[in-house]
Structure formats: C-alpha cells, structure tokens
Amino acid sequence: MKITEEKLTEFVEDRFAYILGKTYYRPGKKVGTSGILDEENAKYKRSIDEGLKKYQEVDPDSRPGYFSEEENLSTGLSFQDSEGRIHKAYAPKERLFKGSEDFSVGKIIRAKILGNFTDLNDYERKAAGEGIGAMGGWLVPSEVSAKVIDMARNLACVMQAGSFTLEMPTPEMRLVKITSDPTAYWVTEHGAITESDWALEPINLKAVTLGVLVRSSLELLEDAKNAGSALEASMAAAIALELDRVALLGSGTGEPRGLDHCDDVNLISMGVNGATLTDYDDFSNAVEDVADHNGIAGAVIMAPRTFYTLDRIKEGTTNAPLKPPQSYADLKKFVTNQIGVVDTQGTATNASKSFIGDFRNLLYGIRTALEVEFTKQGGTGTFAQCEALIRCRMRLDVAVLRENHFTKIYGIIV
C-alpha cells in the first residue's frame, strides 16, 4: 500500500505518543487509531519503531508495562493479603500485557475459526495452540488476554481519569477503606496525647461476570483480513463502555456498585426539579467538598450534553465565552455517553449527573483474564447460516477506597 506523506506523519505521531505513554497523539485522535496497527502497514510500523528505539532506551519509565517486577511493585498502589503476599495495582499508563505489540487476539480468533494460520506471526501461532474450551473453542492464555484488557483500559474514561487495576488471585478479596481520619495534637513535655477517632471499613471485592457475545458470518472472516483486528477493537470498546458505566452507575445488585450508589460520596443537588448550568459554581463547590476531606479532585466525568453546555456558557454582558475558575480549569475532563440524560429529578425527566474527584481512589479488581470461546455449531441458525458465535467473558469488581474524595452533582437539565 502506498501512503501519503501526511499519513506517514500521522503514523509517526501515533507511535511516538504510544512510546511516551500517552492516550492521544493529536487532539481527538486516540493512540492506535491511525491505521499503523493494520496488517497492511506492518512494514511502516517496523521502520518507525526501529527509528524510535532511542526514545525507549532514554526514557523507559514513560513506556507503561516495561518495568521489572521490582520496579512494578514500587509504582502505583500495592496491597498485602492475609498471607503476606503483595499484589500490585496498575496505574492507567502501566500495561498488563508484556508481549509484542504486533500481537493480535482478533487475528488468532479469525485463524482458529477458519483453520488458516498463515497470517499469524510466531508468537500468535504459539498462543493459538493453547487452551481448548468446552465448545472446542479457544481459551485465551492470561498473558495474552491482557492485550484486550489493556485496550479496554485505554478506552475507559474512568481508567484514564486515574483509577487503578488490581489482579485478584481469588474470587473474593478483602481490602480496607478509611472512612474518617485521625487527628494529630501538639503536647507539652510529659503531657498526654489526646486520643482521636479514625475508622476503617472492609471492602470486599467479589468477582462478577461480564460478557460479550457477537455473531459473524464465515464469509466476512474469510474475505476481510482485518476482520480479526476489527473484532479485537470492538470487544475492547464494548468492555470499556461497561467498565465506565458500572464504576459510575453500577447498582451493586448483580453487578459491581459504582459511585452513584456509594453512601459517603459528597452530593450537590441542582434543585428539587433540577436546573440548567449557567456558570461553573457547582463544579467549584464539588472540588471544595473533596478538599474538605483532604482529597485533591483531579478529574470530572460527565455526559456529552453537560460538557458542551458548559462549553457554550457566555458572559451576561459581552456574550463572550465565560472563563471558568481555576478549580474547574485544573480538572481533566472526560465525556461518556454511559452517563444518561433521562434521570428523574422532581418534575424533570431529562436530568443528568457528573462525578468529580480523585479517581486514584477507585479500583478495578480483575479476577480472571479474558476468556474467549467460539462455536460454528451452537446457537440458533449458526451452523445452517454459516456463522460463528464468539463469546468473551471476564470477572471483575469495583471498589471505592475513599468515597468522600468524590462529589456527585445531580439534577443537571437543559
């Protein structure tokens, strides 16, 4: 494939941003979306990566996932279980997947379904030979499935905002959260230190199943070589959307409990029947509420309607764009359509909410790696219609470590 100079520049920017551990390589363009990862562009990717090697050698800390075990335990958070074992929690830029960037789970699925492995590299062929499922499908090895999980982590707003990922060694795992802080006192010589109260409460991570089931025609898989990459990307996107929804809005019944149902999250109501945003005061108050509990709010996650309503706020006299206060300007802004605009607030039925806080205090516990199985025989019409059913499954839970380091603004209407 012959590419233009402009496209080559886009490829280089994409790979350079990836090496620096960034999510975007230019405004609005996510890393990995330039097409550089497509099979037909493999030769360009190899050449660009070879030329950028020196950056990887000079600044390895900017390349998430390329740390030694000892270094990994010293970054982000870590937890110790009752048997004294240390479990590392991965920060947003740290990768779970340690293998080759050329590796594609989607390509392997396509090859396994079609029985044609000619397009796989050596690493992919090795992985393709492991793990036969109950339906004659393919169970993704744990070190391999981390690739799709990392793709989902890169897409999920909550994870971009700062949340951590913890691999769960058992179906249930107990952590603790601080619900009130102790107080320090100055004392005179021989004086007694005043006793203060502080409180810890257990957090029980209990893995719940999250699944994705898709159907594909065998003709499509046969004729479109990039069908595997498209499948991999779509699975990651579907998982990412649900990771966002459950961390923010999860009910805790049959699914993890999110911020919307946490008892100690700070609350700001827009009124009995909701109200339209006309300034940034509520967001400034939300940051202040977090600061009142010794937290530092670093990000806000909101619905697209809320973001663009704020974007269009004007000054009353000049009609010029209203300058936000520093408290709002300093927040990283994330938008997800997983936050709806159909909440009921009094007489309003078009209300929405926003979440502001320190998202480093939100943790995803992942019990098992991604499991992928497929069948060309099961399911209604699958065999007769020359189709394949592809199922992805993983188990996880969500924990909020400091609930009062978050604020929810609710009742936002237009």
URRA-V23823 format. One record per residue. N is the residue number from 1. RES is the residue in three letters. PSI is psi as a letter, one per 40 degrees, with the letter a starting at -180 (999 if undefined). OMEGA is omega in degrees with one decimal (* if undefined). BURIAL is 1 if it has 16 or more other ideal C-beta (glycine too) atoms within 10 Angstrom, else 0. Layout:
# URRA-V23823
N|RES|PSI|OMEGA|BURIAL + N|RES|PSI|OMEGA|BURIAL
This chain:
# URRA-V23823
1|MET|h|177.0|0 + 2|LYS|h|-177.7|0 + 3|ILE|i|180.0|0 + 4|THR|i|176.9|0 + 5|GLU|d|179.1|0 + 6|GLU|d|-179.5|0 + 7|LYS|d|178.1|1 + 8|LEU|d|176.7|1 + 9|THR|d|178.8|0 + 10|GLU|d|177.4|1 + 11|PHE|d|-177.6|1 + 12|VAL|d|179.3|1 + 13|GLU|d|-179.5|1 + 14|ASP|d|-178.0|1 + 15|ARG|d|-180.0|1 + 16|PHE|d|178.2|1 + 17|ALA|d|179.2|1 + 18|TYR|d|-178.6|1 + 19|ILE|d|178.8|1 + 20|LEU|e|177.0|1 + 21|GLY|f|-178.0|1 + 22|LYS|i|178.2|0 + 23|THR|d|-178.9|0 + 24|TYR|i|176.6|0 + 25|TYR|e|171.1|1 + 26|ARG|i|-175.5|0 + 27|PRO|h|177.1|0 + 28|GLY|e|-177.7|0 + 29|LYS|h|-179.7|0 + 30|LYS|i|178.0|0 + 31|VAL|h|178.1|1 + 32|GLY|e|-176.4|1 + 33|THR|e|-178.9|0 + 34|SER|e|-174.5|1 + 35|GLY|e|-177.9|1 + 36|ILE|d|-178.5|1 + 37|LEU|e|177.4|1 + 38|ASP|i|-177.0|0 + 39|GLU|d|-175.2|0 + 40|GLU|e|180.0|0 + 41|ASN|e|-175.3|1 + 42|ALA|d|-176.9|0 + 43|LYS|d|177.5|0 + 44|TYR|d|179.5|1 + 45|LYS|d|-179.8|1 + 46|ARG|d|-179.0|0 + 47|SER|d|-179.8|0 + 48|ILE|d|179.9|1 + 49|ASP|d|178.2|1 + 50|GLU|d|-179.6|0 + 51|GLY|d|-178.1|0 + 52|LEU|e|-177.5|1 + 53|LYS|d|-175.4|0 + 54|LYS|d|179.2|0 + 55|TYR|d|178.0|0 + 56|GLN|d|-178.8|0 + 57|GLU|d|-177.1|0 + 58|VAL|d|-173.2|0 + 59|ASP|g|-176.9|0 + 60|PRO|d|-178.1|0 + 61|ASP|e|-180.0|0 + 62|SER|e|-178.8|0 + 63|ARG|g|-175.2|1 + 64|PRO|h|175.8|1 + 65|GLY|e|-177.2|1 + 66|TYR|f|-179.8|1 + 67|PHE|i|172.4|1 + 68|SER|i|179.7|0 + 69|GLU|d|-178.8|0 + 70|GLU|d|179.6|0 + 71|GLU|d|-179.0|0 + 72|ASN|d|-178.0|0 + 73|LEU|e|-178.3|0 + 74|SER|e|179.8|0 + 75|THR|i|177.9|1 + 76|GLY|a|-179.8|1 + 77|LEU|i|171.3|0 + 78|SER|i|-177.9|0 + 79|PHE|i|179.7|1 + 80|GLN|h|179.9|0 + 81|ASP|a|-175.2|0 + 82|SER|e|178.6|0 + 83|GLU|e|175.9|0 + 84|GLY|e|179.8|0 + 85|ARG|i|179.7|0 + 86|ILE|h|177.8|0 + 87|HIS|h|-177.2|1 + 88|LYS|h|170.7|1 + 89|ALA|h|-174.3|1 + 90|TYR|h|175.2|1 + 91|ALA|i|-175.3|1 + 92|PRO|d|-175.5|1 + 93|LYS|e|178.5|1 + 94|GLU|h|-176.4|1 + 95|ARG|i|171.6|1 + 96|LEU|d|-177.8|1 + 97|PHE|h|-176.7|1 + 98|LYS|e|-174.9|0 + 99|GLY|a|-176.9|1 + 100|SER|i|179.0|0 + 101|GLU|e|179.2|0 + 102|ASP|e|-174.8|0 + 103|PHE|h|179.8|1 + 104|SER|h|175.5|1 + 105|VAL|d|-179.6|1 + 106|GLY|d|178.1|1 + 107|LYS|d|-179.9|1 + 108|ILE|d|178.6|1 + 109|ILE|d|179.1|1 + 110|ARG|d|-178.5|1 + 111|ALA|d|-178.9|1 + 112|LYS|d|-179.6|1 + 113|ILE|d|-176.4|1 + 114|LEU|e|-177.6|1 + 115|GLY|f|-179.1|0 + 116|ASN|h|-173.4|0 + 117|PHE|e|-173.7|0 + 118|THR|d|-177.0|0 + 119|ASP|e|-178.4|0 + 120|LEU|i|172.6|1 + 121|ASN|i|-174.5|0 + 122|ASP|d|-178.1|0 + 123|TYR|d|179.7|0 + 124|GLU|d|178.1|1 + 125|ARG|d|179.7|0 + 126|LYS|d|-179.8|0 + 127|ALA|d|-178.5|1 + 128|ALA|d|-177.9|1 + 129|GLY|e|-176.0|0 + 130|GLU|i|166.7|0 + 131|GLY|g|175.3|1 + 132|ILE|h|-177.2|0 + 133|GLY|i|-177.2|0 + 134|ALA|d|-179.0|0 + 135|MET|e|-175.6|0 + 136|GLY|e|-179.4|0 + 137|GLY|a|-174.4|1 + 138|TRP|h|175.7|1 + 139|LEU|h|-174.4|1 + 140|VAL|h|174.3|1 + 141|PRO|i|-172.7|1 + 142|SER|d|-178.0|0 + 143|GLU|e|-179.0|0 + 144|VAL|d|-178.0|1 + 145|SER|d|177.4|1 + 146|ALA|d|178.9|1 + 147|LYS|d|-179.8|1 + 148|VAL|d|178.7|1 + 149|ILE|d|177.1|1 + 150|ASP|d|177.3|1 + 151|MET|d|178.4|1 + 152|ALA|d|178.8|1 + 153|ARG|d|179.5|1 + 154|ASN|d|-177.8|1 + 155|LEU|d|-174.7|1 + 156|ALA|h|-179.3|1 + 157|CYS|d|-177.2|1 + 158|VAL|d|179.1|1 + 159|MET|d|175.2|1 + 160|GLN|d|-178.9|1 + 161|ALA|e|174.1|1 + 162|GLY|e|-175.9|1 + 163|SER|i|-178.1|1 + 164|PHE|i|177.3|1 + 165|THR|h|-179.0|1 + 166|LEU|h|175.6|1 + 167|GLU|h|-177.6|1 + 168|MET|h|-179.7|1 + 169|PRO|e|-178.5|0 + 170|THR|i|-179.2|0 + 171|PRO|d|177.3|0 + 172|GLU|i|-177.7|0 + 173|MET|h|-176.8|1 + 174|ARG|h|172.8|0 + 175|LEU|a|175.4|1 + 176|VAL|i|173.8|0 + 177|LYS|i|178.4|1 + 178|ILE|h|179.4|1 + 179|THR|e|171.8|0 + 180|SER|i|-175.0|0 + 181|ASP|i|173.2|0 + 182|PRO|i|-179.7|0 + 183|THR|h|176.7|0 + 184|ALA|i|-177.9|0 + 185|TYR|i|171.1|0 + 186|TRP|i|-180.0|0 + 187|VAL|i|175.8|0 + 188|THR|i|178.9|0 + 189|GLU|h|-177.4|0 + 190|HIS|e|-179.7|0 + 191|GLY|i|179.8|0 + 192|ALA|h|176.2|0 + 193|ILE|h|179.5|0 + 194|THR|h|178.7|0 + 195|GLU|h|178.7|0 + 196|SER|i|-179.8|0 + 197|ASP|i|167.4|0 + 198|TRP|i|-172.5|0 + 199|ALA|h|173.4|0 + 200|LEU|i|175.9|0 + 201|GLU|i|-179.5|0 + 202|PRO|i|170.2|0 + 203|ILE|h|-179.6|1 + 204|ASN|h|173.0|0 + 205|LEU|h|178.8|1 + 206|LYS|h|-172.0|0 + 207|ALA|h|177.4|1 + 208|VAL|i|-175.1|1 + 209|THR|h|173.2|0 + 210|LEU|h|-175.4|1 + 211|GLY|i|174.5|0 + 212|VAL|h|179.3|1 + 213|LEU|h|-179.4|0 + 214|VAL|i|179.7|0 + 215|ARG|h|179.3|0 + 216|SER|i|175.4|1 + 217|SER|i|178.2|0 + 218|LEU|d|178.6|0 + 219|GLU|d|179.1|0 + 220|LEU|d|179.9|0 + 221|LEU|d|-179.9|1 + 222|GLU|d|-171.4|0 + 223|ASP|d|-176.7|0 + 224|ALA|h|-178.1|0 + 225|LYS|d|-179.3|0 + 226|ASN|e|179.8|1 + 227|ALA|d|179.2|1 + 228|GLY|d|178.9|1 + 229|SER|d|178.4|1 + 230|ALA|d|178.1|0 + 231|LEU|d|178.8|1 + 232|GLU|d|-179.0|1 + 233|ALA|d|-178.6|1 + 234|SER|d|176.3|0 + 235|MET|d|180.0|1 + 236|ALA|d|-179.4|1 + 237|ALA|d|179.7|0 + 238|ALA|d|178.4|1 + 239|ILE|d|-178.2|1 + 240|ALA|d|179.7|1 + 241|LEU|d|-179.1|1 + 242|GLU|d|174.6|1 + 243|LEU|d|176.7|1 + 244|ASP|d|-175.3|1 + 245|ARG|d|-173.5|1 + 246|VAL|d|179.3|1 + 247|ALA|d|-179.2|1 + 248|LEU|d|-167.7|1 + 249|LEU|e|-175.5|1 + 250|GLY|h|-173.8|1 + 251|SER|d|-175.4|0 + 252|GLY|e|176.9|0 + 253|THR|h|-177.4|0 + 254|GLY|e|179.2|0 + 255|GLU|i|178.2|1 + 256|PRO|i|178.8|1 + 257|ARG|h|-178.9|1 + 258|GLY|a|-176.3|1 + 259|LEU|d|-176.6|1 + 260|ASP|d|-177.4|1 + 261|HIS|e|176.0|0 + 262|CYS|h|-172.1|0 + 263|ASP|d|-172.0|0 + 264|ASP|e|174.0|1 + 265|VAL|h|177.2|1 + 266|ASN|i|-175.1|1 + 267|LEU|h|172.4|0 + 268|ILE|h|-178.9|1 + 269|SER|i|176.7|0 + 270|MET|e|177.0|1 + 271|GLY|i|-175.6|0 + 272|VAL|d|-179.3|0 + 273|ASN|e|-179.5|0 + 274|GLY|i|179.5|1 + 275|ALA|i|177.6|1 + 276|THR|i|176.9|0 + 277|LEU|h|176.8|1 + 278|THR|e|177.0|0 + 279|ASP|a|-175.9|0 + 280|TYR|e|-172.3|1 + 281|ASP|d|-177.3|0 + 282|ASP|d|178.1|1 + 283|PHE|d|175.1|1 + 284|SER|d|177.2|1 + 285|ASN|d|179.3|0 + 286|ALA|d|176.7|1 + 287|VAL|d|179.2|1 + 288|GLU|d|178.8|0 + 289|ASP|d|177.3|1 + 290|VAL|d|180.0|1 + 291|ALA|d|178.4|0 + 292|ASP|d|179.1|0 + 293|HIS|f|177.7|1 + 294|ASN|f|175.8|0 + 295|GLY|i|177.7|1 + 296|ILE|h|179.4|0 + 297|ALA|h|-177.1|1 + 298|GLY|e|-174.3|1 + 299|ALA|i|173.2|1 + 300|VAL|h|176.8|1 + 301|ILE|h|-173.7|1 + 302|MET|i|175.5|1 + 303|ALA|i|177.2|1 + 304|PRO|d|-179.1|0 + 305|ARG|d|179.9|1 + 306|THR|d|-178.4|1 + 307|PHE|d|-175.1|1 + 308|TYR|d|170.9|0 + 309|THR|d|177.1|1 + 310|LEU|d|-178.2|1 + 311|ASP|d|-175.6|0 + 312|ARG|e|-178.8|0 + 313|ILE|h|-176.9|0 + 314|LYS|i|171.4|0 + 315|GLU|i|-175.0|0 + 316|GLY|d|-174.5|0 + 317|THR|d|-175.0|0 + 318|THR|e|-174.7|0 + 319|ASN|e|175.0|0 + 320|ALA|i|177.4|0 + 321|PRO|h|-178.7|0 + 322|LEU|h|-179.9|1 + 323|LYS|h|-179.2|0 + 324|PRO|i|175.1|1 + 325|PRO|i|-177.1|0 + 326|GLN|d|-178.2|0 + 327|SER|d|178.4|1 + 328|TYR|d|-178.9|1 + 329|ALA|d|-177.0|0 + 330|ASP|e|-179.1|0 + 331|LEU|i|168.0|1 + 332|LYS|h|-176.0|0 + 333|LYS|h|177.7|1 + 334|PHE|i|-176.5|1 + 335|VAL|h|175.5|1 + 336|THR|h|176.7|1 + 337|ASN|e|173.5|0 + 338|GLN|d|170.8|1 + 339|ILE|h|-173.6|1 + 340|GLY|i|178.3|0 + 341|VAL|f|-178.5|1 + 342|VAL|f|176.1|0 + 343|ASP|i|174.9|1 + 344|THR|h|176.6|0 + 345|GLN|g|-175.8|1 + 346|GLY|b|179.6|0 + 347|THR|e|-178.6|0 + 348|ALA|i|175.8|1 + 349|THR|e|-178.9|0 + 350|ASN|f|-175.8|0 + 351|ALA|i|178.3|1 + 352|SER|i|-179.4|1 + 353|LYS|i|176.6|1 + 354|SER|i|-179.1|1 + 355|PHE|h|-178.3|1 + 356|ILE|h|177.3|1 + 357|GLY|a|176.2|1 + 358|ASP|g|-173.1|1 + 359|PHE|e|170.6|1 + 360|ARG|e|177.8|1 + 361|ASN|e|174.9|1 + 362|LEU|h|-171.2|1 + 363|LEU|h|170.6|1 + 364|TYR|h|173.9|1 + 365|GLY|h|-178.2|1 + 366|ILE|h|-176.3|1 + 367|ARG|d|-177.8|1 + 368|THR|i|173.4|1 + 369|ALA|i|179.5|1 + 370|LEU|h|176.6|1 + 371|GLU|h|179.7|1 + 372|VAL|h|174.2|1 + 373|GLU|i|179.0|1 + 374|PHE|i|176.0|1 + 375|THR|i|174.0|1 + 376|LYS|e|-174.6|1 + 377|GLN|d|-175.7|0 + 378|GLY|i|176.0|0 + 379|GLY|i|-177.6|0 + 380|THR|h|174.0|0 + 381|GLY|e|-173.3|0 + 382|THR|d|-177.3|1 + 383|PHE|d|-175.6|0 + 384|ALA|d|-176.0|0 + 385|GLN|e|177.9|0 + 386|CYS|f|-179.0|0 + 387|GLU|i|173.8|1 + 388|ALA|h|172.4|1 + 389|LEU|h|-177.7|1 + 390|ILE|h|-177.2|1 + 391|ARG|h|174.8|1 + 392|CYS|h|-177.7|1 + 393|ARG|h|173.0|0 + 394|MET|i|-179.6|1 + 395|ARG|h|-176.5|1 + 396|LEU|i|174.2|1 + 397|ASP|i|-179.5|1 + 398|VAL|h|176.6|1 + 399|ALA|h|174.1|1 + 400|VAL|h|-172.2|1 + 401|LEU|d|177.4|1 + 402|ARG|g|-174.9|1 + 403|GLU|d|-177.8|1 + 404|ASN|e|171.4|1 + 405|HIS|e|175.8|1 + 406|PHE|i|174.8|1 + 407|THR|h|175.8|1 + 408|LYS|h|170.9|1 + 409|ILE|h|-176.8|1 + 410|TYR|i|-178.4|1 + 411|GLY|f|179.5|1 + 412|ILE|h|-179.9|1 + 413|ILE|i|176.1|1 + 414|VAL|999|*|0
